[in-house]
Amino acid sequence: MKRLLTIIAALLLSISMIFANGSQEAKSAESDDGLSGTITMIAMANQAKGLNAAFDEYQKDHPNVNLDIVVANTVTDFETMMTTYIAANELPDMYLNQVGAVQQSYAAEGYLMPITDIGVMDKIIDGDKELISWQGDYYAVPMGTTMNVIIVNNAVLKEAGINIGEDNYPKCWSDFIDLCDQLVAAGVQYPVTVAGKDSSSITAWPFQYIYQTIYGEDPNWYANMLRGEHAWNDELYLSMFDKYAEMKKYISPSALGNDVNGMYRAFISGESPILFQVANTVGAIRDIAPDLDIICLPSCFTDDPADQTIIAGLDSGLSICSTTEIPEVCISFMQYLVSDEGSTIYAENAQEIPTTRVNHAKVDPSYTLCLKILQEGQLPVSPVLSRQWIPGIKEIMKTASQNWFAGADAKVVCDEIQAQHDRLVAANPEWVQNFLDTYIEK
């Protein structure tokens, strides 16, 4: 009898395994929709973290699809990579990077696939979508809302007896200088950090100044520059370097030798607890110091507090390159990334401020103040308008600003920016004409 029961038990186990295997095969067959291939992609480090987390869930339904991400450390790195790939005719399948005129030029030159009709743009909140479109089609879906902010190691402020909140954050340039002076008095010799080796870091402050103060004085500043009414070497732009010079005494001379990681080290250690960047830079800092007390403050470079704005816009454009051999796979992954599930996973892990209409992500607590200001309309919004400039001028402006930071005369570097701008305008009259023909006066 015992032997009979053993045989029956073995038979039942075999039958259950057959059904289990059959069920697993059926599940696999159900989830496998024929999509296969490896998506090659370029993204920043924090974006790669979000993409990989979302892909882990996506792959459960698409087991024959893989993702291979090349990380770009800065926007300059990304653009250098793309230049190399374009020259070699070996573009990645997709990329995720800062929205701007350079990416728009990729669409104009035929390197990007239109995504107008694939059901992704209707998932996105309202905002300025001009730079993700070309001649009536969209070529990128924005995955994050950018905010250009002052990022502060709040633990250092608290140690110095400085408590900043909604009622007393710096609201103008003199408030910011006063904050730096308070830190110096508390023993922080150089409150501000930059990465002197990285032109994007050097120009994070000038860009914020331009959006808030220069465009604040003339909302049509760049359009008027193309019309010949402004120039890179006129007093309006040159005056920016006067304020930057005021701030240089709060920046360590050793910052000239900093790369981005050196900047982060100075910030995290408290040696220099203030830096200027986009808000999602906090994600990269969290990778090194997950529990650091950080607060993001709105830019405050106007002389009058009544002129203060918060700088924000749709960003992190996800594009599909036109040369991809797996367009269906790329479209499928893009559609997942703007779904309720995919966008929530991406935003939480990349620490991006979401752009999708439905999203349940918990954003970094350091964003709380700026998000409240933005969502409640406590300050007017300054858009990130440099991304409308003629392709190539931002890189020239960055290099020139880096030369100034290293000791060159402000007028000399501004003369060089203007000369190079004249060259770009002369070489691309169609772009200029299109910009002015379609420009909407502010």
Contacts in CASP RR format, 6 or more apart in sequence:
PFRMAT RR
TARGET T0000
AUTHOR 0000-0000-0000
METHOD contacts of the structure
MODEL  1
MKRLLTIIAALLLSISMIFANGSQEAKSAESDDGLSGTITMIAMANQAKG
LNAAFDEYQKDHPNVNLDIVVANTVTDFETMMTTYIAANELPDMYLNQVG
AVQQSYAAEGYLMPITDIGVMDKIIDGDKELISWQGDYYAVPMGTTMNVI
IVNNAVLKEAGINIGEDNYPKCWSDFIDLCDQLVAAGVQYPVTVAGKDSS
SITAWPFQYIYQTIYGEDPNWYANMLRGEHAWNDELYLSMFDKYAEMKKY
ISPSALGNDVNGMYRAFISGESPILFQVANTVGAIRDIAPDLDIICLPSC
FTDDPADQTIIAGLDSGLSICSTTEIPEVCISFMQYLVSDEGSTIYAENA
QEIPTTRVNHAKVDPSYTLCLKILQEGQLPVSPVLSRQWIPGIKEIMKTA
SQNWFAGADAKVVCDEIQAQHDRLVAANPEWVQNFLDTYIEK
28 63 0 8 1.000
31 60 0 8 1.000
31 61 0 8 1.000
31 62 0 8 1.000
31 63 0 8 1.000
32 62 0 8 1.000
32 63 0 8 1.000
32 64 0 8 1.000
33 61 0 8 1.000
33 62 0 8 1.000
34 64 0 8 1.000
35 62 0 8 1.000
35 64 0 8 1.000
35 65 0 8 1.000
35 328 0 8 1.000
35 329 0 8 1.000
35 332 0 8 1.000
36 64 0 8 1.000
36 65 0 8 1.000
36 329 0 8 1.000
37 64 0 8 1.000
37 65 0 8 1.000
37 66 0 8 1.000
37 326 0 8 1.000
37 329 0 8 1.000
38 65 0 8 1.000
38 66 0 8 1.000
38 67 0 8 1.000
38 68 0 8 1.000
39 65 0 8 1.000
39 66 0 8 1.000
39 67 0 8 1.000
39 68 0 8 1.000
39 93 0 8 1.000
39 94 0 8 1.000
39 326 0 8 1.000
39 329 0 8 1.000
39 330 0 8 1.000
39 333 0 8 1.000
40 68 0 8 1.000
40 70 0 8 1.000
40 92 0 8 1.000
40 93 0 8 1.000
40 94 0 8 1.000
41 51 0 8 1.000
41 67 0 8 1.000
41 68 0 8 1.000
41 69 0 8 1.000
41 70 0 8 1.000
41 92 0 8 1.000
41 93 0 8 1.000
41 94 0 8 1.000
41 95 0 8 1.000
41 96 0 8 1.000
42 69 0 8 1.000
42 70 0 8 1.000
42 71 0 8 1.000
42 72 0 8 1.000
42 78 0 8 1.000
42 81 0 8 1.000
42 82 0 8 1.000
42 92 0 8 1.000
42 95 0 8 1.000
42 96 0 8 1.000
42 97 0 8 1.000
43 51 0 8 1.000
43 69 0 8 1.000
43 70 0 8 1.000
43 71 0 8 1.000
43 72 0 8 1.000
43 95 0 8 1.000
43 96 0 8 1.000
43 97 0 8 1.000
44 71 0 8 1.000
44 72 0 8 1.000
44 73 0 8 1.000
44 78 0 8 1.000
44 96 0 8 1.000
44 97 0 8 1.000
45 71 0 8 1.000
45 73 0 8 1.000
45 284 0 8 1.000
45 287 0 8 1.000
46 280 0 8 1.000
46 283 0 8 1.000
46 284 0 8 1.000
46 287 0 8 1.000
46 350 0 8 1.000
46 351 0 8 1.000
46 352 0 8 1.000
47 96 0 8 1.000
47 143 0 8 1.000
47 316 0 8 1.000
47 350 0 8 1.000
47 352 0 8 1.000
48 69 0 8 1.000
48 71 0 8 1.000
49 287 0 8 1.000
49 349 0 8 1.000
49 350 0 8 1.000
50 345 0 8 1.000
50 346 0 8 1.000
50 347 0 8 1.000
50 348 0 8 1.000
50 349 0 8 1.000
50 350 0 8 1.000
51 67 0 8 1.000
51 69 0 8 1.000
51 96 0 8 1.000
51 337 0 8 1.000
51 346 0 8 1.000
51 350 0 8 1.000
52 67 0 8 1.000
52 69 0 8 1.000
52 349 0 8 1.000
53 345 0 8 1.000
53 346 0 8 1.000
53 348 0 8 1.000
53 349 0 8 1.000
54 336 0 8 1.000
54 337 0 8 1.000
54 342 0 8 1.000
54 345 0 8 1.000
54 346 0 8 1.000
54 349 0 8 1.000
55 67 0 8 1.000
55 333 0 8 1.000
57 341 0 8 1.000
57 342 0 8 1.000
57 345 0 8 1.000
58 65 0 8 1.000
58 333 0 8 1.000
58 336 0 8 1.000
58 342 0 8 1.000
59 65 0 8 1.000
59 66 0 8 1.000
59 67 0 8 1.000
62 329 0 8 1.000
62 332 0 8 1.000
65 329 0 8 1.000
65 332 0 8 1.000
65 333 0 8 1.000
67 333 0 8 1.000
70 81 0 8 1.000
70 92 0 8 1.000
72 78 0 8 1.000
72 81 0 8 1.000
72 97 0 8 1.000
73 260 0 8 1.000
74 198 0 8 1.000
74 200 0 8 1.000
74 201 0 8 1.000
74 260 0 8 1.000
75 97 0 8 1.000
75 98 0 8 1.000
75 200 0 8 1.000
76 198 0 8 1.000
76 199 0 8 1.000
76 200 0 8 1.000
76 395 0 8 1.000
76 398 0 8 1.000
78 95 0 8 1.000
78 97 0 8 1.000
78 98 0 8 1.000
79 102 0 8 1.000
79 395 0 8 1.000
82 91 0 8 1.000
82 95 0 8 1.000
82 106 0 8 1.000
85 91 0 8 1.000
85 92 0 8 1.000
86 111 0 8 1.000
89 323 0 8 1.000
91 111 0 8 1.000
91 321 0 8 1.000
91 322 0 8 1.000
91 323 0 8 1.000
91 324 0 8 1.000
92 321 0 8 1.000
93 320 0 8 1.000
93 321 0 8 1.000
93 324 0 8 1.000
93 325 0 8 1.000
93 326 0 8 1.000
93 329 0 8 1.000
93 330 0 8 1.000
94 318 0 8 1.000
94 319 0 8 1.000
94 320 0 8 1.000
94 321 0 8 1.000
94 324 0 8 1.000
94 330 0 8 1.000
94 333 0 8 1.000
94 334 0 8 1.000
95 318 0 8 1.000
95 319 0 8 1.000
95 321 0 8 1.000
96 143 0 8 1.000
96 316 0 8 1.000
96 317 0 8 1.000
96 318 0 8 1.000
96 319 0 8 1.000
97 103 0 8 1.000
97 316 0 8 1.000
97 317 0 8 1.000
98 146 0 8 1.000
98 315 0 8 1.000
98 316 0 8 1.000
98 317 0 8 1.000
98 387 0 8 1.000
99 131 0 8 1.000
99 132 0 8 1.000
99 140 0 8 1.000
99 142 0 8 1.000
99 146 0 8 1.000
99 314 0 8 1.000
99 315 0 8 1.000
99 316 0 8 1.000
99 317 0 8 1.000
99 387 0 8 1.000
100 131 0 8 1.000
100 387 0 8 1.000
100 388 0 8 1.000
101 131 0 8 1.000
101 387 0 8 1.000
101 388 0 8 1.000
101 389 0 8 1.000
101 390 0 8 1.000
101 391 0 8 1.000
101 392 0 8 1.000
101 394 0 8 1.000
102 391 0 8 1.000
102 392 0 8 1.000
102 394 0 8 1.000
103 112 0 8 1.000
103 131 0 8 1.000
103 132 0 8 1.000
103 139 0 8 1.000
103 140 0 8 1.000
103 317 0 8 1.000
103 319 0 8 1.000
104 131 0 8 1.000
104 132 0 8 1.000
104 133 0 8 1.000
104 134 0 8 1.000
104 139 0 8 1.000
104 391 0 8 1.000
105 391 0 8 1.000
106 112 0 8 1.000
106 139 0 8 1.000
106 319 0 8 1.000
107 133 0 8 1.000
107 134 0 8 1.000
107 137 0 8 1.000
107 139 0 8 1.000
108 134 0 8 1.000
108 135 0 8 1.000
110 322 0 8 1.000
111 321 0 8 1.000
111 322 0 8 1.000
111 323 0 8 1.000
112 139 0 8 1.000
112 140 0 8 1.000
112 319 0 8 1.000
112 320 0 8 1.000
112 321 0 8 1.000
112 322 0 8 1.000
113 139 0 8 1.000
113 319 0 8 1.000
113 320 0 8 1.000
113 321 0 8 1.000
113 322 0 8 1.000
113 324 0 8 1.000
113 327 0 8 1.000
113 330 0 8 1.000
114 137 0 8 1.000
114 138 0 8 1.000
114 139 0 8 1.000
115 121 0 8 1.000
115 137 0 8 1.000
115 138 0 8 1.000
115 139 0 8 1.000
115 140 0 8 1.000
115 141 0 8 1.000
115 319 0 8 1.000
115 320 0 8 1.000
115 331 0 8 1.000
115 334 0 8 1.000
116 136 0 8 1.000
116 137 0 8 1.000
116 138 0 8 1.000
118 331 0 8 1.000
118 334 0 8 1.000
118 335 0 8 1.000
119 335 0 8 1.000
120 141 0 8 1.000
120 334 0 8 1.000
120 335 0 8 1.000
120 338 0 8 1.000
121 129 0 8 1.000
121 138 0 8 1.000
121 141 0 8 1.000
123 338 0 8 1.000
123 339 0 8 1.000
123 343 0 8 1.000
123 356 0 8 1.000
123 357 0 8 1.000
123 358 0 8 1.000
124 141 0 8 1.000
124 142 0 8 1.000
124 314 0 8 1.000
124 338 0 8 1.000
124 355 0 8 1.000
124 356 0 8 1.000
124 357 0 8 1.000
125 145 0 8 1.000
125 314 0 8 1.000
125 355 0 8 1.000
125 356 0 8 1.000
125 357 0 8 1.000
127 313 0 8 1.000
127 314 0 8 1.000
128 313 0 8 1.000
128 314 0 8 1.000
128 383 0 8 1.000
129 138 0 8 1.000
129 142 0 8 1.000
129 314 0 8 1.000
130 388 0 8 1.000
131 387 0 8 1.000
131 388 0 8 1.000
132 138 0 8 1.000
132 139 0 8 1.000
132 140 0 8 1.000
132 141 0 8 1.000
132 142 0 8 1.000
132 314 0 8 1.000
132 317 0 8 1.000
133 139 0 8 1.000
139 319 0 8 1.000
140 317 0 8 1.000
140 318 0 8 1.000
140 319 0 8 1.000
141 317 0 8 1.000
141 318 0 8 1.000
141 334 0 8 1.000
141 337 0 8 1.000
141 338 0 8 1.000
142 314 0 8 1.000
142 315 0 8 1.000
142 316 0 8 1.000
142 317 0 8 1.000
142 318 0 8 1.000
142 355 0 8 1.000
143 315 0 8 1.000
143 316 0 8 1.000
143 317 0 8 1.000
143 318 0 8 1.000
143 337 0 8 1.000
143 343 0 8 1.000
143 346 0 8 1.000
143 347 0 8 1.000
143 350 0 8 1.000
143 352 0 8 1.000
143 355 0 8 1.000
144 280 0 8 1.000
144 314 0 8 1.000
144 315 0 8 1.000
144 316 0 8 1.000
144 317 0 8 1.000
144 347 0 8 1.000
144 352 0 8 1.000
144 353 0 8 1.000
144 354 0 8 1.000
144 355 0 8 1.000
145 312 0 8 1.000
145 313 0 8 1.000
145 314 0 8 1.000
145 315 0 8 1.000
145 352 0 8 1.000
145 353 0 8 1.000
145 354 0 8 1.000
145 355 0 8 1.000
146 278 0 8 1.000
146 279 0 8 1.000
146 280 0 8 1.000
146 312 0 8 1.000
146 313 0 8 1.000
146 314 0 8 1.000
146 315 0 8 1.000
146 316 0 8 1.000
146 353 0 8 1.000
146 384 0 8 1.000
147 278 0 8 1.000
147 279 0 8 1.000
147 296 0 8 1.000
147 310 0 8 1.000
147 311 0 8 1.000
147 312 0 8 1.000
147 313 0 8 1.000
147 353 0 8 1.000
147 367 0 8 1.000
147 370 0 8 1.000
147 374 0 8 1.000
148 204 0 8 1.000
148 207 0 8 1.000
148 208 0 8 1.000
148 211 0 8 1.000
148 276 0 8 1.000
148 277 0 8 1.000
148 278 0 8 1.000
148 279 0 8 1.000
148 299 0 8 1.000
148 311 0 8 1.000
148 312 0 8 1.000
148 384 0 8 1.000
149 276 0 8 1.000
149 277 0 8 1.000
149 278 0 8 1.000
149 279 0 8 1.000
149 296 0 8 1.000
149 297 0 8 1.000
149 298 0 8 1.000
149 299 0 8 1.000
149 311 0 8 1.000
149 370 0 8 1.000
150 170 0 8 1.000
150 176 0 8 1.000
150 274 0 8 1.000
150 275 0 8 1.000
150 276 0 8 1.000
150 296 0 8 1.000
150 297 0 8 1.000
150 298 0 8 1.000
150 299 0 8 1.000
150 300 0 8 1.000
151 267 0 8 1.000
151 274 0 8 1.000
151 275 0 8 1.000
151 276 0 8 1.000
151 277 0 8 1.000
151 279 0 8 1.000
151 281 0 8 1.000
151 282 0 8 1.000
151 285 0 8 1.000
151 294 0 8 1.000
151 296 0 8 1.000
151 297 0 8 1.000
151 366 0 8 1.000
152 164 0 8 1.000
152 273 0 8 1.000
152 274 0 8 1.000
152 294 0 8 1.000
152 295 0 8 1.000
152 296 0 8 1.000
152 297 0 8 1.000
153 267 0 8 1.000
153 268 0 8 1.000
153 270 0 8 1.000
153 273 0 8 1.000
153 274 0 8 1.000
153 292 0 8 1.000
153 293 0 8 1.000
153 294 0 8 1.000
154 164 0 8 1.000
154 293 0 8 1.000
154 294 0 8 1.000
154 295 0 8 1.000
154 366 0 8 1.000
155 270 0 8 1.000
155 292 0 8 1.000
155 293 0 8 1.000
156 183 0 8 1.000
156 188 0 8 1.000
156 270 0 8 1.000
156 273 0 8 1.000
157 163 0 8 1.000
157 164 0 8 1.000
157 183 0 8 1.000
157 273 0 8 1.000
157 295 0 8 1.000
158 293 0 8 1.000
159 186 0 8 1.000
160 182 0 8 1.000
160 183 0 8 1.000
160 186 0 8 1.000
160 187 0 8 1.000
160 188 0 8 1.000
161 186 0 8 1.000
162 179 0 8 1.000
162 182 0 8 1.000
162 183 0 8 1.000
162 186 0 8 1.000
164 170 0 8 1.000
164 295 0 8 1.000
164 297 0 8 1.000
165 295 0 8 1.000
165 369 0 8 1.000
166 369 0 8 1.000
166 372 0 8 1.000
169 297 0 8 1.000
169 298 0 8 1.000
169 300 0 8 1.000
169 369 0 8 1.000
170 176 0 8 1.000
170 178 0 8 1.000
170 179 0 8 1.000
170 297 0 8 1.000
170 300 0 8 1.000
171 300 0 8 1.000
171 305 0 8 1.000
171 308 0 8 1.000
172 300 0 8 1.000
172 301 0 8 1.000
172 302 0 8 1.000
172 303 0 8 1.000
172 304 0 8 1.000
172 305 0 8 1.000
172 307 0 8 1.000
172 308 0 8 1.000
173 243 0 8 1.000
173 300 0 8 1.000
173 301 0 8 1.000
173 302 0 8 1.000
173 303 0 8 1.000
174 303 0 8 1.000
175 300 0 8 1.000
175 305 0 8 1.000
176 300 0 8 1.000
176 301 0 8 1.000
177 246 0 8 1.000
177 247 0 8 1.000
179 191 0 8 1.000
179 274 0 8 1.000
180 191 0 8 1.000
180 192 0 8 1.000
180 247 0 8 1.000
180 250 0 8 1.000
180 274 0 8 1.000
183 191 0 8 1.000
183 273 0 8 1.000
183 274 0 8 1.000
184 191 0 8 1.000
184 250 0 8 1.000
188 270 0 8 1.000
188 271 0 8 1.000
188 272 0 8 1.000
188 273 0 8 1.000
189 252 0 8 1.000
190 250 0 8 1.000
190 251 0 8 1.000
190 252 0 8 1.000
190 255 0 8 1.000
190 271 0 8 1.000
190 272 0 8 1.000
191 250 0 8 1.000
191 272 0 8 1.000
191 273 0 8 1.000
191 274 0 8 1.000
192 247 0 8 1.000
192 250 0 8 1.000
192 251 0 8 1.000
192 272 0 8 1.000
192 274 0 8 1.000
192 275 0 8 1.000
192 276 0 8 1.000
193 251 0 8 1.000
193 252 0 8 1.000
193 255 0 8 1.000
193 258 0 8 1.000
193 263 0 8 1.000
193 266 0 8 1.000
193 267 0 8 1.000
193 271 0 8 1.000
193 272 0 8 1.000
193 273 0 8 1.000
193 274 0 8 1.000
193 275 0 8 1.000
194 201 0 8 1.000
194 202 0 8 1.000
194 204 0 8 1.000
194 205 0 8 1.000
194 251 0 8 1.000
194 255 0 8 1.000
194 258 0 8 1.000
194 263 0 8 1.000
194 275 0 8 1.000
194 276 0 8 1.000
194 405 0 8 1.000
195 201 0 8 1.000
195 202 0 8 1.000
195 255 0 8 1.000
195 258 0 8 1.000
195 259 0 8 1.000
195 260 0 8 1.000
195 262 0 8 1.000
195 263 0 8 1.000
196 202 0 8 1.000
196 255 0 8 1.000
196 256 0 8 1.000
196 257 0 8 1.000
196 258 0 8 1.000
196 259 0 8 1.000
196 402 0 8 1.000
196 405 0 8 1.000
196 406 0 8 1.000
197 256 0 8 1.000
197 257 0 8 1.000
197 258 0 8 1.000
197 259 0 8 1.000
198 258 0 8 1.000
198 259 0 8 1.000
198 260 0 8 1.000
198 263 0 8 1.000
199 395 0 8 1.000
199 398 0 8 1.000
199 399 0 8 1.000
199 401 0 8 1.000
199 402 0 8 1.000
200 398 0 8 1.000
201 258 0 8 1.000
201 260 0 8 1.000
201 263 0 8 1.000
201 277 0 8 1.000
202 398 0 8 1.000
202 401 0 8 1.000
202 402 0 8 1.000
202 405 0 8 1.000
203 397 0 8 1.000
203 398 0 8 1.000
203 401 0 8 1.000
203 402 0 8 1.000
204 275 0 8 1.000
204 276 0 8 1.000
204 277 0 8 1.000
204 278 0 8 1.000
205 244 0 8 1.000
205 247 0 8 1.000
205 276 0 8 1.000
206 240 0 8 1.000
206 244 0 8 1.000
206 397 0 8 1.000
206 401 0 8 1.000
207 384 0 8 1.000
207 386 0 8 1.000
208 276 0 8 1.000
208 299 0 8 1.000
208 301 0 8 1.000
208 311 0 8 1.000
209 240 0 8 1.000
209 243 0 8 1.000
209 244 0 8 1.000
209 299 0 8 1.000
209 301 0 8 1.000
210 221 0 8 1.000
210 240 0 8 1.000
210 385 0 8 1.000
210 386 0 8 1.000
211 299 0 8 1.000
211 309 0 8 1.000
211 311 0 8 1.000
211 382 0 8 1.000
211 383 0 8 1.000
211 384 0 8 1.000
211 385 0 8 1.000
211 386 0 8 1.000
212 299 0 8 1.000
212 301 0 8 1.000
212 302 0 8 1.000
212 307 0 8 1.000
212 308 0 8 1.000
212 309 0 8 1.000
212 311 0 8 1.000
212 382 0 8 1.000
213 240 0 8 1.000
213 301 0 8 1.000
213 302 0 8 1.000
213 307 0 8 1.000
214 221 0 8 1.000
214 236 0 8 1.000
214 237 0 8 1.000
214 240 0 8 1.000
215 221 0 8 1.000
215 382 0 8 1.000
215 385 0 8 1.000
216 302 0 8 1.000
216 307 0 8 1.000
216 309 0 8 1.000
216 382 0 8 1.000
217 236 0 8 1.000
218 224 0 8 1.000
218 230 0 8 1.000
218 236 0 8 1.000
219 442 0 8 1.000
220 439 0 8 1.000
220 441 0 8 1.000
220 442 0 8 1.000
221 230 0 8 1.000
221 236 0 8 1.000
221 385 0 8 1.000
222 230 0 8 1.000
222 385 0 8 1.000
222 388 0 8 1.000
222 389 0 8 1.000
223 435 0 8 1.000
223 436 0 8 1.000
223 439 0 8 1.000
223 441 0 8 1.000
224 230 0 8 1.000
225 231 0 8 1.000
225 232 0 8 1.000
225 421 0 8 1.000
226 425 0 8 1.000
226 432 0 8 1.000
226 435 0 8 1.000
226 436 0 8 1.000
227 436 0 8 1.000
230 236 0 8 1.000
230 237 0 8 1.000
231 237 0 8 1.000
231 418 0 8 1.000
232 397 0 8 1.000
232 414 0 8 1.000
232 417 0 8 1.000
232 418 0 8 1.000
232 421 0 8 1.000
233 411 0 8 1.000
233 414 0 8 1.000
233 415 0 8 1.000
233 417 0 8 1.000
233 418 0 8 1.000
237 414 0 8 1.000
238 410 0 8 1.000
238 411 0 8 1.000
238 414 0 8 1.000
241 404 0 8 1.000
241 410 0 8 1.000
241 414 0 8 1.000
243 301 0 8 1.000
244 404 0 8 1.000
245 410 0 8 1.000
248 405 0 8 1.000
251 272 0 8 1.000
252 266 0 8 1.000
252 271 0 8 1.000
252 272 0 8 1.000
255 263 0 8 1.000
255 266 0 8 1.000
255 272 0 8 1.000
256 405 0 8 1.000
256 406 0 8 1.000
258 266 0 8 1.000
263 275 0 8 1.000
264 284 0 8 1.000
264 285 0 8 1.000
264 288 0 8 1.000
265 271 0 8 1.000
266 272 0 8 1.000
267 273 0 8 1.000
267 274 0 8 1.000
267 275 0 8 1.000
267 285 0 8 1.000
268 285 0 8 1.000
268 288 0 8 1.000
268 289 0 8 1.000
268 292 0 8 1.000
275 281 0 8 1.000
276 299 0 8 1.000
278 315 0 8 1.000
279 296 0 8 1.000
279 353 0 8 1.000
279 366 0 8 1.000
279 367 0 8 1.000
279 370 0 8 1.000
280 316 0 8 1.000
280 350 0 8 1.000
280 351 0 8 1.000
280 352 0 8 1.000
280 353 0 8 1.000
282 294 0 8 1.000
282 296 0 8 1.000
282 351 0 8 1.000
282 364 0 8 1.000
282 366 0 8 1.000
282 367 0 8 1.000
283 350 0 8 1.000
283 351 0 8 1.000
283 364 0 8 1.000
285 292 0 8 1.000
285 294 0 8 1.000
286 292 0 8 1.000
286 351 0 8 1.000
286 364 0 8 1.000
294 364 0 8 1.000
294 366 0 8 1.000
295 366 0 8 1.000
295 369 0 8 1.000
296 366 0 8 1.000
296 367 0 8 1.000
296 369 0 8 1.000
296 370 0 8 1.000
297 369 0 8 1.000
297 370 0 8 1.000
298 308 0 8 1.000
298 309 0 8 1.000
298 310 0 8 1.000
298 311 0 8 1.000
298 369 0 8 1.000
298 370 0 8 1.000
298 373 0 8 1.000
298 379 0 8 1.000
299 308 0 8 1.000
299 309 0 8 1.000
299 310 0 8 1.000
299 311 0 8 1.000
299 382 0 8 1.000
300 308 0 8 1.000
302 308 0 8 1.000
302 309 0 8 1.000
308 379 0 8 1.000
309 379 0 8 1.000
309 380 0 8 1.000
309 381 0 8 1.000
309 382 0 8 1.000
310 370 0 8 1.000
310 373 0 8 1.000
310 374 0 8 1.000
310 378 0 8 1.000
310 379 0 8 1.000
310 380 0 8 1.000
310 381 0 8 1.000
310 382 0 8 1.000
311 381 0 8 1.000
311 382 0 8 1.000
311 383 0 8 1.000
311 384 0 8 1.000
312 374 0 8 1.000
312 381 0 8 1.000
312 382 0 8 1.000
312 383 0 8 1.000
312 384 0 8 1.000
313 381 0 8 1.000
313 383 0 8 1.000
313 384 0 8 1.000
314 355 0 8 1.000
315 384 0 8 1.000
316 352 0 8 1.000
316 355 0 8 1.000
318 334 0 8 1.000
318 337 0 8 1.000
320 327 0 8 1.000
320 330 0 8 1.000
320 331 0 8 1.000
320 334 0 8 1.000
324 330 0 8 1.000
336 342 0 8 1.000
337 343 0 8 1.000
337 346 0 8 1.000
338 356 0 8 1.000
340 356 0 8 1.000
340 358 0 8 1.000
340 359 0 8 1.000
340 360 0 8 1.000
343 354 0 8 1.000
343 355 0 8 1.000
343 356 0 8 1.000
343 358 0 8 1.000
343 359 0 8 1.000
343 361 0 8 1.000
344 354 0 8 1.000
344 359 0 8 1.000
344 360 0 8 1.000
344 361 0 8 1.000
346 352 0 8 1.000
346 361 0 8 1.000
347 353 0 8 1.000
347 354 0 8 1.000
347 356 0 8 1.000
347 359 0 8 1.000
347 361 0 8 1.000
347 363 0 8 1.000
348 361 0 8 1.000
348 362 0 8 1.000
348 363 0 8 1.000
351 363 0 8 1.000
351 364 0 8 1.000
353 363 0 8 1.000
353 367 0 8 1.000
353 371 0 8 1.000
354 361 0 8 1.000
354 363 0 8 1.000
363 371 0 8 1.000
372 378 0 8 1.000
373 379 0 8 1.000
374 381 0 8 1.000
386 394 0 8 1.000
388 435 0 8 1.000
390 421 0 8 1.000
390 424 0 8 1.000
390 425 0 8 1.000
390 428 0 8 1.000
390 431 0 8 1.000
390 432 0 8 1.000
390 435 0 8 1.000
391 424 0 8 1.000
391 428 0 8 1.000
391 431 0 8 1.000
392 424 0 8 1.000
393 417 0 8 1.000
393 420 0 8 1.000
393 421 0 8 1.000
393 424 0 8 1.000
396 416 0 8 1.000
396 417 0 8 1.000
396 420 0 8 1.000
396 421 0 8 1.000
396 424 0 8 1.000
397 417 0 8 1.000
400 408 0 8 1.000
400 413 0 8 1.000
400 414 0 8 1.000
400 416 0 8 1.000
400 417 0 8 1.000
401 413 0 8 1.000
403 413 0 8 1.000
404 410 0 8 1.000
404 413 0 8 1.000
425 432 0 8 1.000
END
